[in-house]
Amino acid sequence: MTGKIKYEFLASTWQHSSPGGWHFVSLPSDIAKEIRENLGWLEEGWGRLKVTAKIGNTEWETAIWFDTKHKTYVLPLKSKIRNKEKIETDKEIKTTIWI
């Protein structure tokens, strides 16, 4: 990923409380703060920021969203990604994103 800023972190997965709710990884607050301060101008509607994400051997184009309630960005994890990488709720995973 040349020309993009790389962030790596460990974070636990969680599921939104709604029925059949999406699964997410929340970015550590220090990383979220740095991204918001330096790259916030790239955000689209609702705090959406396009990224490339990688967990395990799976890399995909997606977006992170700024969650005002938790004051950090969240990375949604589609079932396809979770199944491919055997990701479970509340499991800590190494995540890499490029912005």
C-alpha positions in Angstrom: 0.0 0.0 0.0 2.2 2.8 -1.2 1.1 6.4 -0.6 -1.2 5.5 2.2 -0.9 5.8 6.0 -0.8 2.5 7.8 -2.2 1.8 11.2 -1.9 -1.5 13.1 -3.7 -2.4 16.3 -5.1 -5.1 18.5 -8.8 -4.9 19.3 -11.7 -7.1 20.4 -14.7 -7.6 18.1 -18.1 -6.7 19.3 -21.7 -7.0 17.9 -24.2 -4.2 17.8 -27.2 -4.9 20.2 -29.8 -4.8 17.5 -31.2 -8.2 16.3 -28.8 -9.7 13.8 -26.6 -6.7 14.5 -23.4 -6.0 12.6 -20.0 -7.0 14.0 -17.3 -4.3 14.5 -13.8 -3.6 15.7 -13.3 -0.2 17.4 -10.1 1.6 16.8 -8.0 2.5 19.8 -8.8 6.0 20.9 -5.3 7.3 20.4 -5.3 6.1 16.8 -8.8 7.5 16.2 -7.8 10.9 17.6 -4.8 11.0 15.3 -6.8 10.1 12.3 -9.6 12.5 13.1 -7.1 15.4 13.6 -5.0 14.7 10.6 -7.3 13.1 8.1 -10.8 14.1 9.2 -11.1 16.4 6.2 -11.3 13.2 4.0 -14.5 12.1 5.8 -17.6 11.8 3.8 -21.2 11.8 5.2 -21.7 10.5 8.7 -18.0 10.4 9.5 -17.3 7.8 6.8 -13.6 7.4 5.8 -12.6 5.0 3.0 -9.9 2.5 4.0 -8.2 -0.7 3.0 -8.4 -3.2 5.8 -6.5 -6.5 6.5 -7.1 -9.2 9.1 -5.1 -12.4 8.8 -4.7 -13.1 5.1 -7.8 -11.2 4.1 -7.5 -7.7 2.7 -10.5 -5.7 1.4 -11.7 -2.2 0.5 -14.2 -0.8 3.1 -14.7 2.2 5.3 -14.5 3.1 8.9 -17.2 5.3 10.6 -16.8 7.8 13.4 -19.1 6.7 16.2 -19.9 9.8 18.3 -21.3 7.7 21.1 -18.0 5.9 21.6 -15.8 8.7 20.3 -13.8 6.4 18.0 -13.9 4.9 14.5 -15.5 1.5 14.0 -14.6 -1.0 11.3 -17.6 -3.2 10.2 -16.8 -6.9 9.7 -19.0 -8.6 7.2 -19.9 -12.2 7.7 -17.7 -13.2 4.7 -14.6 -11.7 6.4 -15.5 -13.2 9.8 -16.1 -16.7 8.4 -12.9 -16.6 6.2 -10.7 -15.6 9.2 -12.7 -17.5 11.8 -13.4 -14.3 13.8 -15.6 -14.7 16.9 -17.3 -12.0 19.0 -15.1 -10.7 21.8 -12.0 -12.2 20.3 -9.0 -9.9 20.1 -7.6 -9.6 16.6 -4.7 -7.9 14.9 -6.1 -5.4 12.4 -4.3 -3.3 9.8 -5.9 -0.4 7.9 -4.5 2.0 5.3 -6.0 5.4 4.7 
